[in-house]
Amino acid sequence: MVKEAMEALNLSVRGLVRALGVAPSTVQRLVVGKSDVSPEMALKLSVVIGSSPQVWMGMQVDYELWQAKQHIDVSHLHRLHIA
């Protein structure tokens, strides 16, 4: 998510670090997908890169749900019905 936005803006890790006011390791973890986008980071990214904080958080949730679907078997579960 962050990597794609950086590429579209021709923005380096160093440039994003300066713009966000965070440690280089923080941006590096975001770029390689080893760190989630927190609400605080979503606010910062919305100001620096664009889109709303809700969009950044929505992308994070979508990614987490995709990951869960890859690793969790729910085929044995069934919906409960109210009697």
Secondary structure as GFF3:
##gff-version 3
##sequence-region A 1 83
A	DSSP	alpha_helix	2	8	.	.	.	ID=ss1
A	DSSP	alpha_helix	13	20	.	.	.	ID=ss2
A	DSSP	alpha_helix	24	31	.	.	.	ID=ss3
A	DSSP	alpha_helix	39	48	.	.	.	ID=ss4
A	DSSP	alpha_helix	53	71	.	.	.	ID=ss5
###
